[in-house]
Amino acid sequence: MNMYSKYGQLGCSVRVFQEVGFKDVVTWNTMLSSFVRHGLPEEALAVFREMRKDGVWLSEFTLCSLLKACTLLKAFQQGKQVHALVVVMGRDLVVLGTALIGSYTNFEYIEEAWKYSRV
């Protein structure tokens, strides 16, 4: 799936995703990041909603991709919700710090971004 996506074959990537019987967190993350990579943040968020319905555990990679999707959508409030999810879930801010900095910087919340540059 990732190979197809990286070579511009998003349709093939989606088809493989649909054909996979058991979808683990890596499978879901690959599809989520593929939509973000191709500038399709709404589709990425739809994948995330399906992922949640399936009860799939969220990794730091999932949350990074979500932050990128929110940034592409210029959806600051949704980005703040993802940040809250990071905090509530007790996720590693060192891993997610770069994504948080990028998100807050894009929304011109420089002071907030500065907090995560010192994590």
C-alpha positions in Angstrom: 0.0 0.0 0.0 2.7 2.4 1.0 4.7 1.7 -2.2 1.7 2.4 -4.4 1.0 5.6 -2.5 4.6 6.8 -2.7 4.6 6.2 -6.5 1.4 8.2 -7.0 -0.9 5.2 -7.3 -3.4 6.1 -4.5 -6.2 4.1 -6.2 -4.1 0.9 -6.1 -3.3 1.6 -2.5 -7.0 2.0 -1.6 -7.8 -1.2 -3.5 -5.2 -3.2 -1.5 -6.5 -1.6 1.7 -10.0 -2.7 0.9 -8.9 -6.2 0.1 -6.9 -6.7 3.3 -8.8 -9.0 5.7 -7.3 -8.0 9.0 -6.3 -4.4 9.4 -3.9 -3.6 12.2 -2.7 -0.2 13.3 0.1 -0.2 10.6 -2.4 -0.9 7.8 -4.7 1.9 9.0 -1.8 4.3 9.5 -0.5 3.6 6.0 -3.9 4.5 4.5 -4.3 7.6 6.7 -0.8 8.9 5.8 -1.4 8.1 2.1 -4.4 10.4 2.0 -2.4 13.1 3.8 0.5 12.7 1.4 -1.8 13.2 -1.5 -3.4 16.3 0.0 -6.7 14.7 0.8 -7.2 15.5 4.5 -11.0 14.9 4.5 -10.4 11.4 3.3 -7.7 10.9 6.0 -10.1 12.0 8.7 -12.7 9.6 7.3 -10.2 6.8 7.6 -9.5 7.9 11.1 -13.2 7.7 12.0 -13.4 4.2 10.5 -10.3 3.2 12.5 -12.0 4.4 15.7 -15.1 2.4 14.8 -13.0 -0.7 14.4 -11.5 -0.1 17.9 -7.9 0.1 16.6 -5.3 1.3 19.0 -3.9 4.8 18.1 -0.1 5.1 17.7 2.0 8.2 17.8 2.2 7.9 14.0 -1.7 8.0 13.8 -1.7 11.2 15.9 1.0 12.8 13.8 -0.9 12.1 10.6 -4.1 13.5 12.2 -2.3 16.7 13.1 -1.0 17.0 9.5 -4.6 16.5 8.2 -5.9 19.2 10.5 -3.2 21.5 9.4 -4.0 20.9 5.7 -7.7 21.6 6.4 -6.7 24.7 8.4 -8.9 23.2 11.1 -7.3 24.7 14.3 -10.0 23.4 16.7 -9.7 19.9 15.4 -6.0 20.1 15.8 -6.5 21.2 19.4 -8.7 18.2 19.9 -6.0 15.9 18.6 -3.5 17.7 20.9 -5.9 17.0 23.8 -6.1 13.4 22.8 -2.3 13.2 22.9 -2.4 14.6 26.5 -5.3 12.4 27.7 -3.7 9.3 26.2 -0.4 10.1 27.8 1.4 9.9 24.5 5.1 10.6 24.0 5.5 14.4 23.4 9.1 13.9 22.3 7.8 11.9 19.3 4.8 14.1 18.7 6.6 17.4 19.5 7.6 18.1 15.9 4.1 17.5 14.6 2.7 19.8 17.3 5.3 22.5 16.5 4.4 22.3 12.8 0.7 22.5 13.5 0.9 25.4 15.9 3.3 27.3 13.7 1.0 26.9 10.7 -1.8 28.4 12.7 0.5 31.2 13.8 0.4 30.2 17.5 4.1 30.7 17.9 4.1 30.8 21.7 2.3 27.5 21.8 4.8 26.0 19.3 7.7 27.3 21.4 6.5 25.2 24.4 7.0 22.0 22.4 10.4 23.0 21.0 11.8 22.6 24.6 10.3 19.2 25.3 
